């Protein structure tokens, strides 16, 4: 059986190994992953980025599951995806995706399509906090 194994919005630190384990099976020949982390710079920032504060709409988790199901579509494979909310420091993982499929092309395609769809469609907002205390909000998406 294939499908979405994890689709979670959480304030807890993200566990990459748990996501990878969720997509393992004898039918899987390729596993791809993506870990989006908080970086110390942004083109829109006037100074160094110190933290991000993510907030999610109450429907974010079911929306994440719908996005993952739509991206996987009829391709045989498994997906595990989580997005963190709350205050994250530079280096913290904000998004973790693991995709397992029989062949590498599908695994790469699903992983890329999934992060792009999350950025476009997931109702999560982030507040970027710079080292001087300046704060700005970024619209929908991660």
GUDRENZA-974455 format. One record per residue: y, x, z of N, C-alpha, C, O in turn; residue number from 1; residue in three letters. Coordinates in Angstrom, 2 decimals. Each point is the difference from the previous one (the first is absolute). Example, Ala and Ser with C-alpha at 12.3 -4.5 7.8 and 13.67 -1.06 7.14 Angstrom:
! GUDRENZA-974455
ATOM, -5.69, 13.19, 7.80, 1.19, -0.89, 0.00, 1.20, 0.90, 0.00, -0.02, 1.04, 0.66, 1, Ala;
ATOM, 1.07, -1.39, -1.38, 1.19, 0.82, 0.06, 1.09, -0.77, 0.73, 1.11, 0.51, 0.17, 2, Ser;
***
This chain:
! GUDRENZA-974455
ATOM, -1.19, 0.84, 0.00, 1.19, -0.84, 0.00, 1.24, 0.88, 0.00, 0.04, 1.03, 0.68, 1, Unk;
ATOM, 0.96, -1.41, -1.43, 1.22, 0.78, -0.09, 1.18, -0.87, 0.43, -0.10, -1.22, 0.10, 2, Unk;
ATOM, 1.21, 1.89, 0.14, 1.21, -0.75, 0.34, 0.93, 0.76, 0.89, -0.06, 1.22, 0.11, 3, Unk;
ATOM, 0.93, -1.97, 0.53, 1.00, 0.58, 0.89, -0.61, 0.10, 1.39, -0.27, -1.02, 0.64, 4, Unk;
ATOM, 0.05, 2.21, -0.19, -0.63, 0.26, 1.30, 1.02, 0.01, 1.14, -0.29, -0.49, 1.09, 5, Unk;
ATOM, 1.46, 1.03, -1.35, 1.09, 0.04, 0.98, 1.28, -0.37, -0.73, 0.27, 0.51, -1.09, 6, Unk;
ATOM, 0.51, -1.40, 1.67, 1.35, -0.32, -0.47, 0.78, -0.32, 1.27, -0.04, -1.13, 0.49, 7, Unk;
ATOM, 0.76, 2.11, 0.03, 0.56, -0.13, 1.34, 1.46, 0.46, 0.06, 0.39, 0.98, -0.64, 8, Unk;
ATOM, 0.37, -1.70, 1.41, 1.35, 0.40, 0.40, -0.11, 0.28, 1.49, -0.45, -0.86, 0.76, 9, Unk;
ATOM, 0.84, 2.05, -0.33, -0.22, 0.38, 1.39, 1.10, 0.91, 0.52, 0.62, 0.75, -0.75, 10, Unk;
ATOM, -0.39, -0.82, 2.05, 0.92, 0.91, 0.66, -0.72, 1.27, 0.48, 0.64, 0.94, 0.46, 11, Unk;
ATOM, -1.95, -0.93, -0.58, -0.79, 1.15, 0.45, -0.03, 1.09, -1.06, 0.12, -0.30, -1.19, 12, Unk;
ATOM, -0.27, 1.57, 1.59, -0.15, 1.07, -1.00, -1.16, -0.30, -0.94, -1.01, -0.58, 0.41, 13, Unk;
ATOM, 1.16, 0.98, -1.66, -1.01, -0.30, -1.01, -1.09, 1.07, -0.02, 0.29, 1.20, 0.10, 14, Unk;
ATOM, -1.53, -1.63, -0.22, -1.17, 0.87, 0.03, -0.55, 0.16, -1.41, -0.68, -0.88, -0.52, 15, Unk;
ATOM, 0.97, 2.02, -0.10, -0.44, 0.24, -1.38, -1.52, -0.01, -0.08, -0.57, -0.59, -0.92, 16, Unk;
ATOM, -0.10, 1.23, 1.87, -1.47, 0.07, -0.02, -0.63, -1.39, 0.05, -1.00, -0.23, -0.67, 17, Unk;
ATOM, 1.57, -0.69, 1.43, -0.54, -1.36, 0.08, 0.13, -0.71, -1.35, -0.88, -0.77, -0.38, 18, Unk;
ATOM, 1.96, 1.02, -0.31, 0.19, -0.61, -1.32, -1.00, 0.57, -1.00, -0.58, -0.75, -0.79, 19, Unk;
ATOM, 0.37, 2.06, 0.81, -0.98, 0.61, -0.89, -1.40, -0.52, 0.30, -0.76, -0.31, -0.92, 20, Unk;
ATOM, 0.41, 0.21, 2.19, -1.32, -0.48, 0.39, -0.21, -1.45, -0.44, -1.13, -0.40, -0.32, 21, Unk;
ATOM, 2.19, -0.39, 0.32, -0.12, -1.42, -0.36, -0.38, -0.22, -1.46, -0.52, -1.06, -0.35, 22, Unk;
ATOM, 0.76, 2.05, -0.50, -0.31, -0.17, -1.44, -1.23, 0.79, -0.43, -0.29, 0.07, -1.19, 23, Unk;
ATOM, -0.44, 0.51, 2.13, -1.21, 0.74, -0.33, -1.18, -0.94, -0.16, -0.18, -0.94, 0.78, 24, Unk;
ATOM, -0.63, 1.19, -1.81, -1.26, -0.72, -0.18, -0.81, 0.76, -1.05, 0.55, 0.84, -0.72, 25, Unk;
ATOM, -1.85, -1.13, 0.63, -0.82, 0.67, -1.02, 0.45, -0.29, -1.43, -0.31, 0.78, -0.91, 26, Unk;
ATOM, 1.03, -1.88, 0.68, 0.45, -0.35, -1.35, 1.28, 0.73, -0.40, 0.39, -0.02, -1.17, 27, Unk;
ATOM, 0.24, 0.67, 2.11, 1.29, 0.64, -0.23, -0.20, 1.44, -0.48, -0.68, 0.79, 0.65, 28, Unk;
ATOM, 1.27, -0.47, -1.81, -0.07, 1.35, -0.53, 1.32, 0.73, 0.03, 0.06, 1.20, -0.24, 29, Unk;
ATOM, 1.02, -1.93, 0.56, 1.33, 0.61, 0.04, 0.83, -0.67, 1.08, 0.01, -1.22, 0.12, 30, Unk;
ATOM, 0.67, 2.04, 0.67, 0.92, -0.51, 1.02, 1.34, 0.70, -0.21, 0.08, 1.22, -0.05, 31, Unk;
ATOM, 0.96, -2.03, -0.07, 1.36, 0.55, -0.05, 0.74, -0.51, 1.23, -0.36, -1.02, 0.59, 32, Unk;
ATOM, 1.39, 1.76, -0.22, 0.79, -0.42, 1.15, 1.47, 0.33, -0.25, 0.34, 0.85, -0.81, 33, Unk;
ATOM, 0.49, -1.55, 1.54, 1.43, 0.24, 0.00, 0.48, -0.13, 1.43, -0.34, -0.96, 0.69, 34, Unk;
ATOM, 1.12, 1.94, -0.25, 0.61, -0.05, 1.32, 1.50, 0.20, -0.21, 0.44, 1.08, -0.40, 35, Unk;
ATOM, 0.32, -2.12, 0.68, 1.45, 0.08, -0.10, 0.57, 0.35, 1.36, -0.22, -0.73, 0.97, 36, Unk;
ATOM, 0.95, 1.84, -0.89, 0.54, 0.46, 1.28, 1.52, -0.04, -0.01, 0.63, -0.03, -1.05, 37, Unk;
ATOM, -0.07, 0.03, 2.24, 1.45, 0.03, 0.17, 0.48, 1.42, -0.31, -0.48, 0.96, 0.60, 38, Unk;
ATOM, 1.41, -0.85, -1.52, 0.54, 1.32, -0.36, 1.38, 0.18, 0.62, 0.63, -0.96, 0.43, 39, Unk;
ATOM, -0.17, 2.19, -0.39, 1.26, 0.32, 0.67, 1.22, -0.12, -0.89, 1.10, 0.39, 0.41, 40, Unk;
ATOM, -1.26, -0.91, -1.61, 1.14, -0.13, -0.92, -0.15, -1.25, -0.85, -1.10, -0.54, -0.17, 41, Unk;
ATOM, 2.21, 0.09, -0.37, 0.03, -1.15, -0.89, 1.22, 0.16, -0.89, 1.05, 0.42, 0.48, 42, Unk;
ATOM, -1.16, -0.73, -1.76, 1.16, 0.15, -0.89, 1.24, -0.79, 0.46, 1.12, 0.40, -0.29, 43, Unk;
ATOM, -1.33, -1.52, 0.99, 1.12, -0.83, 0.45, 0.58, 0.46, 1.33, 1.05, -0.50, 0.42, 44, Unk;
ATOM, -1.71, 1.43, 0.25, 0.46, 0.43, 1.33, 1.08, 1.08, -0.14, -0.04, 0.83, -0.91, 45, Unk;
ATOM, 1.00, -0.87, 1.82, 1.03, 1.03, 0.01, -0.44, 1.21, 0.81, 0.53, 1.10, -0.17, 46, Unk;
ATOM, -1.50, -1.30, 1.06, -0.54, 1.09, 0.81, -1.51, -0.07, 0.03, -0.62, -0.66, -0.82, 47, Unk;
ATOM, 0.04, 1.35, 1.78, -1.46, 0.02, 0.14, -0.49, -1.32, 0.57, 0.64, -0.59, 0.88, 48, Unk;
ATOM, -1.77, 0.13, -1.37, -0.64, -1.20, 0.53, -0.76, 0.40, 1.27, -0.77, 0.96, -0.01, 49, Unk;
ATOM, 1.00, -1.70, 1.08, -0.66, 0.30, 1.28, -1.15, -0.96, 0.28, -1.04, 0.41, 0.51, 50, Unk;
ATOM, 1.21, -1.68, -0.85, -1.00, -1.02, 0.28, 0.13, -1.14, -1.00, 1.03, -0.16, -0.66, 51, Unk;
ATOM, -2.09, -0.63, 0.57, 0.04, -1.27, -0.71, -0.48, -1.08, 0.95, -0.90, 0.23, 0.81, 52, Unk;
ATOM, 1.51, -1.39, -0.90, -0.44, -1.14, 0.79, -0.39, -1.10, -0.98, 0.85, -0.56, -0.70, 53, Unk;
ATOM, -2.15, 0.25, 0.66, -0.51, -1.02, -0.90, -0.13, -1.33, 0.73, -0.48, -0.05, 1.13, 54, Unk;
ATOM, 0.92, -1.03, -1.80, -0.18, -1.36, 0.50, -0.67, -0.81, -1.09, 0.27, 0.17, -1.19, 55, Unk;
ATOM, -1.16, -1.08, 1.61, -0.77, -0.79, -0.96, 0.23, -1.48, 0.21, 0.18, -0.47, 1.13, 56, Unk;
ATOM, -0.18, -0.25, -2.22, 0.00, -1.46, 0.03, -1.33, -0.45, 0.61, -1.01, 0.68, -0.17, 57, Unk;
ATOM, 0.97, -1.81, 0.87, -1.27, -0.49, 0.58, -1.12, -0.18, -1.02, -1.18, 0.06, 0.36, 58, Unk;
ATOM, 1.51, -0.29, -1.62, -1.01, -0.17, -1.05, -0.41, 1.32, -0.65, -0.74, -0.01, -0.99, 59, Unk;
ATOM, 1.19, 1.13, 1.51, -0.26, 1.29, -0.65, -1.49, 0.33, -0.09, -0.46, 0.48, -1.03, 60, Unk;
ATOM, -0.31, -0.74, 2.10, -1.41, 0.37, -0.05, -0.79, -0.82, -1.02, -0.73, 0.59, -0.80, 61, Unk;
ATOM, 0.85, -1.92, 0.78, -0.70, -0.73, -1.06, 0.52, 0.36, -1.40, -0.76, -0.03, -0.97, 62, Unk;
ATOM, 2.03, 0.35, 0.87, 0.55, 0.44, -1.29, -0.63, 1.32, -0.43, -0.33, 0.17, -1.17, 63, Unk;
ATOM, 0.16, 0.75, 2.12, -0.63, 1.29, -0.31, -1.43, -0.23, -0.51, -0.41, 0.63, -0.97, 64, Unk;
ATOM, -0.33, -1.52, 1.61, -1.36, -0.30, -0.44, 0.01, -0.58, -1.41, -0.81, 0.39, -0.84, 65, Unk;
ATOM, 1.73, -1.32, 0.57, 0.09, -0.61, -1.34, 0.32, 1.06, -1.06, -0.58, -0.01, -1.08, 66, Unk;
ATOM, 1.51, 0.90, 1.41, 0.36, 1.07, -0.93, -1.22, 0.87, -0.30, -0.29, 0.29, -1.15, 67, Unk;
ATOM, -0.43, 0.11, 2.20, -1.17, 0.86, -0.18, -1.08, -0.70, -0.82, -0.61, 0.61, -0.88, 68, Unk;
ATOM, 0.38, -1.89, 1.15, -1.00, -0.76, -0.76, 0.41, -0.11, -1.47, -0.83, 0.15, -0.89, 69, Unk;
ATOM, 2.11, -0.39, 0.64, 0.48, -0.14, -1.38, -0.11, 1.32, -0.75, -0.40, 0.02, -1.16, 70, Unk;
ATOM, 0.74, 1.07, 1.81, -0.08, 1.30, -0.66, -1.45, 0.38, -0.28, -0.30, 0.48, -1.09, 71, Unk;
ATOM, -0.59, -0.70, 2.04, -1.41, 0.30, -0.22, -0.55, -0.88, -1.12, -0.79, 0.44, -0.83, 72, Unk;
ATOM, 1.21, -1.70, 0.82, -0.41, -0.92, -1.06, -1.50, -0.10, -0.11, -0.70, -0.15, 1.01, 73, Unk;
ATOM, 0.19, 0.24, -2.22, -1.44, -0.11, -0.21, -0.69, 1.36, -0.05, -1.18, 0.08, -0.34, 74, Unk;
ATOM, 1.90, 0.97, 0.67, -0.62, 1.33, 0.05, -0.89, 0.10, 1.23, 0.40, -0.41, 1.09, 75, Unk;
ATOM, -1.58, 0.94, -1.26, -0.92, 0.19, 1.12, 0.47, 1.17, 0.84, 0.13, 1.12, -0.50, 76, Unk;
ATOM, 0.12, -1.38, 1.77, 0.46, 1.06, 0.89, 0.48, -0.57, 1.30, -0.04, -1.21, 0.24, 77, Unk;
ATOM, 0.50, 2.11, 0.61, 0.50, -0.38, 1.32, 1.38, 0.61, 0.22, 0.32, 1.08, -0.50, 78, Unk;
ATOM, 0.48, -1.80, 1.27, 1.35, 0.44, 0.32, 0.21, -0.11, 1.50, -0.42, -0.97, 0.64, 79, Unk;
ATOM, 1.07, 1.97, -0.08, 0.46, -0.04, 1.40, 1.46, 0.42, -0.03, 0.33, 1.08, -0.49, 80, Unk;
ATOM, 0.55, -1.92, 1.02, 1.44, 0.28, -0.06, 0.68, -0.49, 1.27, -0.27, -1.09, 0.49, 81, Unk;
ATOM, 1.16, 1.92, 0.03, 0.79, -0.38, 1.18, 1.43, 0.50, -0.17, 0.25, 1.04, -0.62, 82, Unk;
ATOM, 0.68, -1.80, 1.18, 1.41, 0.39, 0.05, 0.43, -0.06, 1.45, -0.25, -0.98, 0.70, 83, Unk;
ATOM, 0.89, 2.00, -0.26, 0.46, 0.05, 1.39, 1.39, -0.60, 0.14, 0.82, 0.07, -0.92, 84, Unk;
ATOM, -0.56, -0.67, 2.07, 1.32, -0.51, 0.34, 0.45, 0.65, 1.30, -0.79, 0.65, 0.68, 85, Unk;
ATOM, 2.05, -0.83, -0.36, 0.56, 0.62, 1.20, 0.71, 1.30, -0.36, 0.26, 0.29, -1.17, 86, Unk;
ATOM, 0.03, 0.48, 2.19, 0.74, 1.25, -0.18, -0.95, 1.15, -0.31, -0.93, 0.27, 0.76, 87, Unk;
ATOM, 1.18, 0.39, -1.88, -0.83, 1.12, -0.45, 0.87, 1.25, -0.10, 1.14, -0.05, -0.46, 88, Unk;
ATOM, -1.70, 1.16, 0.87, 0.67, 1.29, -0.09, -0.37, 0.69, -1.31, -0.96, -0.38, -0.67, 89, Unk;
ATOM, 1.72, 1.39, 0.32, -0.30, 0.82, -1.17, -1.43, 0.53, 0.14, -0.38, 0.53, 1.05, 90, Unk;
ATOM, -0.40, -0.69, -2.11, -1.40, 0.44, 0.00, -0.99, -1.09, 0.31, -1.18, 0.14, -0.32, 91, Unk;
ATOM, 1.62, -1.24, 0.93, -0.91, -1.11, 0.31, -0.43, -0.71, -1.29, 0.79, -0.11, -0.94, 92, Unk;
ATOM, -2.02, -0.36, 0.92, -0.50, -0.78, -1.14, 0.52, -1.42, 0.08, -0.15, -0.67, 1.02, 93, Unk;
ATOM, 0.77, 0.21, -2.10, 0.51, -1.37, -0.08, -0.95, -0.91, -0.76, -0.09, -1.19, 0.28, 94, Unk;
ATOM, -0.63, 1.76, -1.25, -0.94, -0.75, -0.82, -1.24, 0.85, -0.21, 0.09, 1.20, -0.26, 95, Unk;
ATOM, -1.26, -1.83, 0.38, -1.26, 0.66, -0.33, -0.79, -0.93, -0.91, -0.17, -1.18, 0.28, 96, Unk;
ATOM, -0.32, 1.76, -1.38, -0.83, -0.73, -0.95, -1.24, 0.84, -0.27, 0.10, 1.20, -0.23, 97, Unk;
ATOM, -1.26, -1.84, 0.24, -1.24, 0.62, -0.48, -0.64, -0.97, -0.97, -0.07, -1.20, 0.26, 98, Unk;
ATOM, -0.39, 1.72, -1.38, -0.64, -0.81, -1.02, -1.32, 0.67, -0.38, -0.03, 1.19, -0.29, 99, Unk;
ATOM, -1.04, -1.96, 0.29, -1.30, 0.49, -0.43, -0.51, -0.84, -1.16, -0.06, -1.22, 0.09, 100, Unk;
ATOM, -0.31, 1.90, -1.18, -0.56, -0.68, -1.17, -1.15, 0.86, -0.54, -0.22, 1.12, 0.47, 101, Unk;
ATOM, -0.49, -1.64, -1.44, -1.10, 0.76, -0.59, 0.50, 1.21, -0.78, -0.66, 1.04, -0.03, 102, Unk;
ATOM, 1.83, -1.18, -0.61, 0.52, 1.06, -0.87, 1.44, 0.35, 0.36, 0.76, -0.84, 0.48, 103, Unk;
ATOM, -0.39, 2.09, -0.71, 1.31, 0.50, 0.43, 1.18, -0.70, -0.65, 1.02, -0.21, 0.66, 104, Unk;
ATOM, -1.12, -0.16, -1.92, 1.14, -0.62, -0.67, 0.43, -1.28, 0.73, 1.19, -0.20, 0.25, 105, Unk;
ATOM, -2.14, -0.65, 0.09, 0.34, -1.23, 0.72, 0.58, 0.32, 1.38, 0.96, -0.65, 0.42, 106, Unk;
ATOM, -1.52, 1.63, 0.27, 0.49, 0.34, 1.34, 1.45, 0.46, -0.07, 0.83, -0.43, 0.81, 107, Unk;
ATOM, -0.51, 1.30, -1.77, 1.38, 0.47, -0.15, 0.92, -1.15, -0.39, 1.09, -0.15, 0.55, 108, Unk;
ATOM, -1.53, -0.67, -1.51, 0.83, -1.10, -0.47, 0.32, -0.99, 1.11, 1.15, -0.38, 0.18, 109, Unk;
ATOM, -2.17, -0.03, 0.57, 0.21, -0.97, 1.07, 0.94, 0.58, 1.05, 0.90, -0.70, 0.47, 110, Unk;
ATOM, -1.10, 1.94, -0.09, 0.85, 0.62, 1.03, 1.47, 0.02, -0.44, 0.88, -0.40, 0.76, 111, Unk;
ATOM, -0.63, 0.85, -1.97, 1.39, 0.05, -0.50, 0.59, -1.40, -0.14, 1.13, -0.24, 0.43, 112, Unk;
ATOM, -1.88, -0.67, -1.02, 0.50, -1.37, -0.16, 0.29, -0.65, 1.34, 0.96, -0.76, 0.14, 113, Unk;
ATOM, -1.79, 1.05, 0.85, 0.17, -0.61, 1.32, 1.27, 0.49, 0.68, 0.76, -0.82, 0.52, 114, Unk;
ATOM, -0.49, 2.12, -0.52, 1.22, 0.47, 0.67, 1.24, -0.51, -0.74, 1.00, -0.32, 0.63, 115, Unk;
ATOM, -1.06, 0.26, -1.94, 1.16, -0.52, -0.75, 0.22, -1.48, 0.30, 1.15, -0.43, 0.14, 116, Unk;
ATOM, -2.21, -0.35, -0.04, 0.14, -1.43, 0.32, 0.51, -0.19, 1.42, 0.81, -0.90, 0.24, 117, Unk;
ATOM, -1.27, 1.73, 0.69, 0.50, -0.08, 1.38, 1.49, 0.26, 0.02, 0.74, -0.72, 0.66, 118, Unk;
ATOM, -0.30, 1.74, -1.36, 1.44, 0.33, -0.03, 0.83, -1.16, -0.56, 1.12, -0.24, 0.45, 119, Unk;
ATOM, -1.68, -0.47, -1.43, 0.73, -1.10, -0.63, -0.07, -1.30, 0.78, 0.99, -0.73, 0.05, 120, Unk;
ATOM, -2.15, 0.43, 0.56, -0.27, -1.37, 0.44, -0.18, -0.21, 1.50, 0.17, -1.12, 0.48, 121, Unk;
ATOM, -0.50, 2.14, 0.26, -0.29, -0.19, 1.42, 1.29, -0.25, 0.78, 0.94, 0.78, -0.11, 122, Unk;
ATOM, -0.88, -1.87, 0.89, 1.24, -0.31, 0.73, 0.15, 0.85, 1.27, -0.16, -0.47, 1.12, 123, Unk;
ATOM, 0.48, 1.73, -1.36, 0.28, 0.96, 1.07, 1.33, 0.66, -0.32, 0.27, 0.38, -1.14, 124, Unk;
ATOM, 0.55, -0.26, 2.17, 1.31, 0.64, -0.12, 0.00, 1.24, 0.85, -0.68, 0.07, 1.02, 125, Unk;
ATOM, 1.47, 0.93, -1.44, 0.08, 1.20, 0.82, 1.45, 0.36, 0.28, 0.88, -0.10, -0.86, 126, Unk;
ATOM, -0.68, 0.51, 2.08, 1.29, 0.51, 0.44, -0.15, 1.52, 0.05, -0.84, 0.54, 0.71, 127, Unk;
ATOM, 1.68, 0.13, -1.48, -0.02, 1.46, -0.04, 1.04, 0.53, 0.98, 1.18, -0.35, -0.09, 128, Unk;
ATOM, -1.62, 1.19, 1.00, 0.89, 0.55, 1.02, 0.14, 1.49, -0.25, -0.98, 0.74, -0.01, 129, Unk;
ATOM, 2.23, -0.32, -0.21, 0.26, 1.41, -0.28, 0.25, 0.75, 1.31, 0.22, -0.61, 1.04, 130, Unk;
ATOM, -0.25, 1.93, -1.12, 0.12, 0.84, 1.19, 1.35, -0.18, 0.71, 0.09, 0.27, 1.20, 131, Unk;
ATOM, 0.95, -0.71, -1.92, 1.30, -0.22, 0.65, 0.12, -1.41, 0.57, 1.06, -0.37, 0.52, 132, Unk;
ATOM, -2.14, -0.42, -0.60, 0.01, -1.37, 0.53, 0.34, -1.06, -1.02, -0.14, -1.19, 0.28, 133, Unk;
ATOM, 0.57, 1.58, -1.47, 0.28, -0.96, -1.06, -1.28, -0.76, -0.33, -1.08, 0.59, -0.12, 134, Unk;
ATOM, 1.21, -1.90, -0.04, -1.16, -0.83, -0.30, 0.31, -0.89, -1.20, 1.11, -0.51, -0.14, 135, Unk;
ATOM, -2.11, 0.34, -0.72, 0.16, -0.91, -1.14, -1.33, -0.69, -0.25, -1.07, 0.57, 0.22, 136, Unk;
ATOM, 1.16, -1.81, -0.70, -1.20, -0.79, -0.30, -0.30, 0.07, -1.49, 0.91, 0.00, -0.83, 137, Unk;
ATOM, -2.19, 0.07, 0.53, -0.48, -0.01, -1.39, -0.73, -1.32, -0.20, -0.66, -0.49, 0.92, 138, Unk;
ATOM, 0.78, -0.09, -2.11, -0.54, -1.32, -0.28, -1.50, -0.09, 0.06, -0.69, 0.88, 0.53, 139, Unk;
ATOM, 0.20, -1.96, -1.08, -1.43, -0.30, 0.05, -0.78, 1.16, -0.59, 0.43, 0.65, -0.95, 140, Unk;
ATOM, -1.59, -0.41, 1.52, -0.87, 1.08, -0.46, 0.13, 1.22, 0.87, 0.93, 0.11, 0.80, 141, Unk;
ATOM, -1.87, 0.83, -0.94, -0.08, 1.18, 0.82, 0.71, 1.12, -0.61, 0.04, 1.09, 0.57, 142, Unk;
***
